[in-house]
Amino acid sequence: MFVNAELIRQLRLLAAYYRYTDKANRFRALAYERACKEIESLNYDVTQIHEDNRLDAIPGIGKSILLKI
């Protein structure tokens, strides 16, 4: 599940960026944190659903986050 861990690391970096650089985007930072928690709870590698273009099936992965993945 290395891919999951790396994806979570990248999303947390983006969450930190939004949290500390633009206070108006605190809800965006929270959305990235929520996506991280959802990915952490998966018992499979995200590449399984990425290949089927189904990453948006993960709760917390909306259009904006999906574009960054």
N, CA, C and O of each residue as an XYZ file, in Angstrom:
276
protein
N       0.821     -1.195      0.000
C       0.000      0.000      0.000
C       0.864      1.259      0.000
O       0.494      2.298      0.547
N       2.018      1.126     -0.628
C       2.922      2.259     -0.755
C       2.259      3.414     -1.488
O       2.460      4.577     -1.139
N       1.470      3.093     -2.503
C       0.811      4.133     -3.292
C      -0.132      4.936     -2.407
O      -0.170      6.163     -2.498
N      -0.885      4.266     -1.560
C      -1.793      4.965     -0.653
C      -1.018      5.915      0.245
O      -1.410      7.069      0.418
N       0.073      5.438      0.813
C       0.872      6.256      1.725
C       1.433      7.483      1.010
O       1.432      8.580      1.567
N       1.905      7.305     -0.204
C       2.452      8.431     -0.956
C       1.359      9.425     -1.328
O       1.568     10.636     -1.253
N       0.208      8.926     -1.724
C      -0.919      9.797     -2.053
C      -1.341     10.594     -0.823
O      -1.588     11.797     -0.918
N      -1.425      9.944      0.311
C      -1.785     10.624      1.561
C      -0.750     11.697      1.883
O      -1.109     12.803      2.284
N       0.517     11.382      1.712
C       1.577     12.355      1.988
C       1.412     13.595      1.113
O       1.521     14.722      1.598
N       1.152     13.387     -0.159
C       0.984     14.506     -1.086
C      -0.255     15.336     -0.754
O      -0.212     16.566     -0.786
N      -1.352     14.660     -0.437
C      -2.581     15.382     -0.100
C      -2.416     16.166      1.194
O      -2.961     17.263      1.324
N      -1.674     15.623      2.151
C      -1.422     16.351      3.405
C      -0.569     17.592      3.159
O      -0.757     18.617      3.815
N       0.359     17.503      2.223
C       1.145     18.688      1.861
C       0.240     19.779      1.289
O       0.386     20.955      1.623
N      -0.685     19.384      0.435
C      -1.620     20.357     -0.123
C      -2.518     20.939      0.963
O      -2.794     22.139      0.965
N      -2.972     20.095      1.882
C      -3.808     20.579      2.991
C      -3.045     21.605      3.817
O      -3.595     22.642      4.188
N      -1.792     21.320      4.103
C      -0.969     22.254      4.878
C      -0.782     23.556      4.111
O      -0.838     24.637      4.697
N      -0.566     23.459      2.837
C      -0.412     24.657      2.013
C      -1.649     25.539      2.127
O      -1.536     26.736      2.391
N      -2.826     24.954      1.930
C      -4.058     25.734      2.004
C      -4.303     26.263      3.417
O      -4.802     27.377      3.584
N      -3.964     25.491      4.411
C      -4.194     25.910      5.791
C      -3.330     27.106      6.164
O      -3.804     28.032      6.821
N      -2.079     27.093      5.755
C      -1.142     28.111      6.225
C      -0.952     29.292      5.290
O      -0.451     30.330      5.722
N      -1.331     29.173      4.039
C      -1.100     30.277      3.120
C      -2.343     31.091      2.832
O      -2.248     32.258      2.451
N      -3.482     30.502      3.006
C      -4.710     31.217      2.652
C      -5.809     30.839      3.632
O      -6.460     29.806      3.478
N      -6.008     31.663      4.621
C      -7.002     31.368      5.667
C      -8.412     31.245      5.102
O      -9.265     30.593      5.705
N      -8.665     31.859      3.959
C      -9.982     31.761      3.341
C     -10.255     30.354      2.815
O     -11.405     29.987      2.576
N      -9.200     29.574      2.637
C      -9.356     28.221      2.104
C      -9.301     27.153      3.191
O      -8.924     26.018      2.902
N      -9.659     27.473      4.409
C      -9.571     26.479      5.480
C     -10.492     25.294      5.224
O     -10.189     24.173      5.632
N     -11.617     25.534      4.552
C     -12.504     24.413      4.245
C     -11.894     23.500      3.191
O     -12.127     22.291      3.199
N     -11.120     24.075      2.292
C     -10.417     23.259      1.302
C      -9.389     22.377      2.007
O      -9.242     21.202      1.672
N      -8.681     22.941      2.978
C      -7.705     22.167      3.750
C      -8.402     21.023      4.479
O      -7.886     19.907      4.526
N      -9.561     21.298      5.042
C     -10.321     20.251      5.732
C     -10.755     19.152      4.766
O     -10.780     17.977      5.132
N     -11.095     19.526      3.546
C     -11.500     18.540      2.541
C     -10.332     17.606      2.206
O     -10.523     16.401      2.048
N      -9.140     18.161      2.100
C      -7.963     17.336      1.818
C      -7.668     16.402      2.984
O      -7.295     15.247      2.777
N      -7.833     16.891      4.201
C      -7.624     16.038      5.377
C      -8.644     14.908      5.425
O      -8.314     13.776      5.777
N      -9.882     15.225      5.068
C     -10.926     14.194      5.042
C     -10.602     13.126      3.998
O     -10.776     11.933      4.245
N     -10.139     13.556      2.851
C      -9.752     12.607      1.800
C      -8.626     11.701      2.289
O      -8.616     10.504      1.999
N      -7.687     12.267      3.025
C      -6.585     11.466      3.576
C      -7.112     10.399      4.525
O      -6.688      9.244      4.468
N      -8.022     10.781      5.385
C      -8.589      9.816      6.343
C      -9.329      8.694      5.624
O      -9.252      7.533      6.025
N     -10.034      9.040      4.577
C     -10.757      8.022      3.816
C      -9.785      7.059      3.139
O     -10.013      5.850      3.139
N      -8.722      7.575      2.572
C      -7.737      6.718      1.908
C      -7.035      5.834      2.936
O      -6.762      4.663      2.669
N      -6.742      6.392      4.110
C      -6.121      5.600      5.175
C      -6.989      4.420      5.589
O      -6.474      3.371      5.976
N      -8.302      4.588      5.509
C      -9.209      3.531      5.957
C      -9.396      2.419      4.922
O     -10.002      1.391      5.219
N      -8.881      2.621      3.718
C      -9.040      1.606      2.676
C      -8.203      0.370      2.990
O      -7.098      0.471      3.523
N      -8.738     -0.773      2.657
C      -7.986     -2.015      2.842
C      -7.473     -2.551      1.503
O      -7.181     -3.739      1.365
N      -7.370     -1.669      0.538
C      -6.827     -2.024     -0.772
C      -6.045     -0.836     -1.319
O      -6.179      0.284     -0.826
N      -5.249     -1.080     -2.315
C      -4.425     -0.059     -2.940
C      -5.283      0.780     -3.891
O      -6.095      0.230     -4.636
N      -5.115      2.079     -3.874
C      -5.925      2.948     -4.723
C      -5.702      2.713     -6.206
O      -6.542      3.088     -7.024
N      -4.578      2.097     -6.567
C      -4.341      1.842     -7.991
C      -5.401      0.899     -8.559
O      -5.677      0.932     -9.758
N      -5.992      0.068     -7.717
C      -7.043     -0.843     -8.179
C      -8.223     -0.072     -8.748
O      -8.761     -0.447     -9.790
N      -8.634      0.999     -8.079
C      -9.777      1.751     -8.591
C      -9.347      2.874     -9.526
O     -10.152      3.362    -10.318
N      -8.090      3.285     -9.442
C      -7.586      4.301    -10.367
C      -7.604      3.772    -11.796
O      -7.951      4.496    -12.729
N      -7.235      2.524    -11.958
C      -7.220      1.913    -13.298
C      -8.611      1.873    -13.912
O      -8.755      1.885    -15.134
N      -9.628      1.825    -13.072
C     -11.011      1.815    -13.551
C     -11.631      3.214    -13.566
O     -12.834      3.364    -13.778
N     -10.788      4.247    -13.336
C     -11.272      5.633    -13.259
C     -12.403      5.787    -12.250
O     -13.415      6.432    -12.527
N     -12.219      5.187    -11.075
C     -13.254      5.216    -10.049
C     -12.771      5.844     -8.734
O     -13.347      5.579     -7.679
N     -11.737      6.660     -8.788
C     -11.251      7.284     -7.560
C     -12.321      8.142     -6.895
O     -12.322      8.312     -5.676
N     -13.233      8.683     -7.704
C     -14.295      9.504     -7.123
C     -15.295      8.680     -6.315
O     -16.187      9.241     -5.678
N     -15.155      7.361     -6.336
C     -16.012      6.505     -5.511
C     -15.583      6.535     -4.044
O     -16.336      6.113     -3.166
N     -14.384      7.030     -3.782
C     -13.903      7.159     -2.403
C     -14.559      8.393     -1.801
O     -14.439      9.482     -2.362
N     -15.242      8.252     -0.684
C     -15.835      9.432     -0.043
C     -14.754     10.476      0.243
O     -13.660     10.139      0.696
N     -15.066     11.724     -0.022
C     -14.109     12.789      0.226
C     -13.262     13.153     -0.975
O     -12.562     14.165     -0.954
N     -13.313     12.341     -2.023
C     -12.569     12.641     -3.248
C     -13.545     13.259     -4.236
O     -14.288     12.563     -4.929
N     -13.522     14.575     -4.281
C     -14.386     15.299     -5.208
C     -13.627     15.689     -6.461
O     -12.490     15.271     -6.677
N     -14.279     16.497     -7.283
C     -13.675     16.886     -8.565
C     -12.337     17.611     -8.390
O     -11.374     17.329     -9.103
N     -12.288     18.523     -7.458
C     -11.071     19.323     -7.267
C      -9.893     18.458     -6.840
O      -8.794     18.583     -7.379
N     -10.128     17.586     -5.875
C      -9.055     16.701     -5.403
C      -8.704     15.695     -6.480
O      -7.531     15.377     -6.675
N      -9.693     15.197     -7.171
C      -9.459     14.218     -8.232
C      -8.538     14.787     -9.312
O      -7.701     14.067     -9.856
N      -8.687     16.056     -9.619
C      -7.833     16.680    -10.629
C      -6.376     16.746    -10.188
O      -5.474     16.801    -11.024
N      -6.146     16.742     -8.898
C      -4.776     16.835     -8.386
C      -4.094     15.467     -8.299
O      -2.872     15.384     -8.176
N      -4.878     14.415     -8.363
C      -4.312     13.065     -8.204
C      -3.720     12.607     -9.499
O      -3.192     11.498     -9.579
